[in-house]
Amino acid sequence: MTHELTADPLASSSSNSTASGGWWRDAVIYQVYVRSFADSDGDGVGDLRGVRERLPHLARLGVDAVWLTPFYVSPQADGGYDVADYRAVDPLFGDLADADDLVRAAHELNLRVIVDVVPNHTSERHPWFRAALADEPGARARYLFRPGRGAAGAQPPNDWESVFGGPAWTRVPDGSWYLHLFAPEQPDLDWDHPEVAEEFSSVLRFWLDLGVDGFRVDVAHGMVKAPGLPDIGRGAQATLIGTEPLPFFDQDGVHAIHRSWRRLLDSYGGGRIGVAEAWAPTSERLALYVRPDELHQAFNFRFLNCPWDPAAMRTVIDESLAATASVGAPTTWVLSNHDVVRHVTRYGGGARGLARARAAALLMLALPGSAYVYQGEELGLPEVTDLPDEVRQDPAFHRTTGQEGLRDGCRIPLPWTGDRPPYGFGPGGSWLPQPADWAPLSVAAQTGDPHSTLELYRAALELRRALPGLGSPDAGPMTWLPSPEGTLLFTRPHFACTVNTRPTALDMPAPGRPVLSSSPVETDGRTVLLPADSCTWWAL
């Protein structure tokens, strides 16, 4: 049995709404990388109209909300995360009318809309930075300009490195240096300047007034730097992010910013939320971003980075739940996004990687809290690892002293239908080439196939809405039970979940009646043969 959907006496409610909190506490939120979702005009780049036309796919999938990556006016030095105008849509993606139409169409389908906001840095072509380069009075105070060190200030002000590789400082013609924790085209703002906070409050209000339901805050941990900008004294600093304290990330001062934004969001009502993309060295530090007066959610990157190992997974799950419970917030779970290698490939690739990815998806959707699904994971898409250098666009790849740039491989445009590229992505080609063997992975090819990854996700999300014990952090306790080595077994009210991480099947007592499995299971009601690399949901 791959999965089974039947009327169930346990389904006492048509949804998993949480009476004690907001809609986001157990929501499933789908990330749309706008450039790669759907192209409406044939230029090979996804756009807002393309997203709107494909919203029925998300409604049928069963998600609660859609998160859109940046579509603002931008030179596209970093896929739109270098913003030149926060209140306008880049012509590459449409215009403000398209954004308004998308939000309205989503709401008609009972889908909420979350948009990216990028407050750590602007584009180098933002009017503020243009004024700073022109050395207009006071303009540089909005950014982090500093004199260099050494003879004639020829050395960077400190030893900080860009996340994309190389130094985090660029020198301008008059000899000053400016900080950019990412690409040189993305100068960091100085949040000690009052105009910066005022500007972003205005930007948030602009989009809230248009009707969006919240914001995903890019680099929510980065806006405040340690006083004096001290040296770190070590190289390979990007490898330290999320594991050790760093003077440019996760400083305590960011929390005052998030508290002010929470007050702004609450003033609008209607369940408007803020989601932190925050890297912190511990689960406890991450939980600070979701205290009752701060943001509503924070991405759980420890779960994303967890290996396919039952002990490691249990540790991350327990520590994540404990940390968020300490501040009264729900936990979030995520397996992939637009910045990391897709989890089919991280888990080994091929048939085994796909089996593990399917199992991990069921595990994620069974855990209490909110889950994030990255576009294409519902299709079982692998990472594309053989892109020619000349088509890559990730700035991390092109910085000669940088790290290996792999983000293009998870951003390949989606396959919708047909037997050859661009697989219905749009009337033209696609900005990154799609593999020639993706036809069986398209939405059309998988629809109606009970063994497909797409139908597995649809079934899982339908059950998640139907069974009160699934997902909701308020439905009751989660309890680990003893299970054979290499497996996990936990229960929630009226529900159990088993995970077999072994490369072989194994027999164990059946904890209940199977209702959904990532791979076919065999049970006589008393025992079950759990397939290798699988996850199964059980009604108790």
Salt bridges, closest charged atoms under 4 A:
GLU4 OE2 - ARG513 NH1 3.82
ASP8 OD2 - ARG513 NH2 2.31
ASP64 OD1 - ARG465 NH2 3.04
ASP78 OD1 - ARG407 NH2 2.86
ASP100 OD2 - ARG104 NE 2.81
ASP116 OD1 - ARG216 NH1 2.68
ASP135 OD1 - ARG140 NE 3.68
ASP174 OD2 - ARG140 NH2 2.86
ASP188 OD2 - LYS225 NZ 2.81
GLU195 OE1 - ARG142 NE 2.86
GLU199 OE2 - ARG87 NH1 2.88
ASP213 OD2 - HIS107 NE2 2.77
ASP213 OD1 - ARG112 NH1 4.00
ASP218 OD1 - ARG216 NH1 2.91
ASP231 OD2 - ARG149 NH1 3.08
GLU244 OE1 - ARG234 NH1 2.80
ASP250 OD2 - ARG285 NE 2.95
ASP252 OD1 - ARG285 NH2 2.96
ASP266 OD1 - ARG262 NE 3.14
GLU277 OE2 - ARG216 NH2 3.41
GLU294 OE1 - HIS255 ND1 2.74
GLU294 OE2 - ARG259 NH1 3.23
GLU294 OE2 - ARG291 NH2 2.74
ASP318 OD2 - ARG314 NE 3.72
GLU319 OE1 - ARG302 NH1 2.67
ASP339 OD2 - HIS338 NE2 3.49
ASP339 OD1 - ARG407 NH1 3.08
ASP339 OD1 - ARG411 NH2 2.98
GLU378 OE2 - HIS57 NE2 2.99
ASP394 OD1 - ARG407 NH2 2.81
ASP419 OD1 - ARG420 NH1 3.33
GLU455 OE2 - ARG458 NH1 2.96
ASP474 OD1 - ARG25 NH2 2.93
ASP524 OD2 - ARG526 NH2 3.67
ASP533 OD2 - ARG352 NE 3.14
ASP533 OD1 - ARG356 NE 3.26
